[in-house]
């Protein structure tokens, strides 16, 4: 998928803000070598580097890596697939925020994460868990089918907590803590909901004429408004899975 990096920064900065908070749980130390897995626009990697860590940021999106490299030229950013990580016992920590639900080959990603860590290295991650954005996907799928005649296929995998912790432990990681929690998330602006769909599910709208595209988005808004519009904002029904593990 091609990422609109400017829309991501302008309209979905809450992802970066929450990633910064997750980095506090990791507590990067000066001199540590850290892999930021799915670094996106590089903001979190740069912030960890400011604490004295040596950070390598990787992302499968060339557009994201280009943006990160342009904005933070002193840092190390590389295009890499989470399912085929090339590293071997190089890192004191692997950090990942709002990324791993995009990786269909979750077992391969876990294997690569474990392989990338030094003995005793730690892994901190947060991403979409079971039933994440269920209301959003359901309403969009219905509108897309009724109006455009297209079947919706989710690009994401949202695991259950026990399944994901077992997957990590099968790769030799020891899960020290794990959380599964609701995280209702306000979307910026009155058009925040449609901006979310345009940002994260653009491939389902590609090729539609302007009127059909508008009808799909408007029908999705109408279906969701009674449930997730409150206090002057759209609230996405996020559910997150967070893990802290060691090698």
WOCORQUI-V368432 format. One record per residue. PHI is phi in whole degrees, 0 to 359 (NA if undefined). D_LAST is the distance of its C-alpha to the last C-alpha in Angstrom with 1 decimal. Layout:
BEGIN
PHI:D_LAST  PHI:D_LAST
END
This chain:
BEGIN
NA:32.0  277:33.7  265:32.6  274:35.3  292:33.5  290:36.4  297:36.7  302:33.0  290:33.4  286:36.8  248:36.3  230:32.6  296:31.5  300:30.2  294:27.0  294:26.5  300:27.4  289:24.9  294:22.2  298:23.2  294:22.8  295:19.3  298:18.5  295:19.7  294:17.0  294:14.4  54:16.8  302:16.6  249:17.6  303:20.2  89:19.1  289:15.5  258:15.0  235:14.1  260:14.4  265:16.7  271:16.5  82:20.0  287:21.5  58:25.0  280:27.7  86:25.4  297:26.3  288:22.9  301:21.6  296:24.7  293:24.4  294:20.9  295:22.5  296:25.3  278:23.1  103:22.5  281:19.3  262:19.4  249:18.8  250:19.0  257:20.2  236:20.4  205:22.5  284:24.3  267:27.6  301:29.7  295:31.7  296:28.9  295:27.8  297:31.4  296:31.8  298:28.8  294:30.0  289:33.5  278:32.7  229:30.1  293:31.3  276:29.5  255:26.0  263:24.0  238:24.2  219:23.9  281:24.7  202:21.9  269:21.1  299:17.9  275:18.3  224:18.7  296:16.4  266:17.4  268:14.6  225:12.8  48:10.2  255:12.4  238:10.9  284:9.8  204:9.6  241:10.6  239:13.5  209:15.7  231:18.9  58:21.6  233:20.5  292:18.5  289:21.6  278:23.3  262:21.1  295:22.7  270:20.3  296:17.4  294:15.8  295:16.1  296:14.7  298:11.5  296:11.3  293:12.1  297:9.6  298:6.7  293:9.0  290:9.9  279:6.9  288:7.3  305:5.5  85:5.0  292:5.4  243:6.3  232:8.0  236:11.6  212:14.1  218:17.6  197:20.0  292:22.8  255:22.5  313:25.1  72:28.6  301:27.8  45:31.1  297:32.8  297:36.2  297:36.1  296:35.3  297:37.9  294:40.7  294:40.0  299:39.9  295:43.2  295:44.9  297:43.8  289:45.2  294:48.4  264:49.3  255:47.9  71:47.6  253:44.1  276:41.3  271:38.1  231:34.8  293:31.7  276:29.3  245:26.5  236:24.1  246:23.5  282:21.2  283:21.6  303:18.8  297:18.3  293:18.3  286:15.6  296:13.2  296:14.0  300:13.4  296:9.8  292:9.3  293:11.4  261:9.2  92:6.5  268:4.6  256:6.2  279:8.9  273:10.4  201:13.5  209:15.3  228:18.9  227:21.6  208:24.7  285:27.9  218:28.4  306:32.0  235:32.2  288:35.5  257:36.5  290:38.5  88:42.3  296:44.7  264:43.5  299:39.8  292:39.4  291:40.9  296:39.0  296:35.8  294:37.0  294:38.3  286:35.0  259:32.5  230:34.8  294:37.4  296:37.4  284:39.1  260:41.8  301:42.4  87:45.8  281:47.4  291:50.6  302:50.7  293:52.5  291:50.2  301:47.1  298:48.6  296:49.7  297:46.2  292:44.7  294:47.6  293:47.4  295:43.7  300:44.5  297:47.4  292:45.4  269:42.6  304:44.8  299:45.7  265:42.1  234:40.1  262:42.8  204:43.3  53:44.1  75:45.0  209:41.7  276:39.8  241:36.7  291:34.1  274:32.6  283:28.9  229:26.3  243:22.8  243:19.3  234:16.7  226:13.1  232:10.6  222:7.0  225:3.8  267:0.0
END
